[in-house]
Amino acid sequence: MGLDQFAYSVDNTGNKTEISYWRKHPNLQGWMENLWYKKGCPNAHEDNPSEFNCVPMTLDYNDLDNLENDIKNKGLPSTDGFFFGDNSNEHYYQQDLEFVEHARNALDSDLSVVYDSSW
């Protein structure tokens, strides 16, 4: 068990293509959860509407710009959880920036970009 995180693009027919996968990157999860709350908790589960677990969230250019800025400025929030593991910002630094680049390319190609996680 543990925190698994995914980002993928979706075309207009619903086909998904993986952009990135992270295993136990808790601070990215915290950042995404904060964004989810700011967006009004889209796709929340009826049985537990305040839990950001197995909840797909669509990202836009503004989200990616803010994420890139926080990655570069070491602004991902310190986040912990029973299954989350330790701070892995340095380990995933380059991959995080590559994700932002690939996600922007997907948006440029008229694809949706989705972040999802499970723990």
Secondary structure as GFF3:
##gff-version 3
##sequence-region A 1 119
A	DSSP	beta_strand	4	10	.	.	.	ID=ss1
A	DSSP	beta_strand	16	23	.	.	.	ID=ss2
A	DSSP	alpha_helix	26	38	.	.	.	ID=ss3
A	DSSP	beta_strand	57	59	.	.	.	ID=ss4
A	DSSP	alpha_helix	61	72	.	.	.	ID=ss5
A	DSSP	alpha_helix	89	108	.	.	.	ID=ss6
A	DSSP	beta_strand	112	118	.	.	.	ID=ss7
###
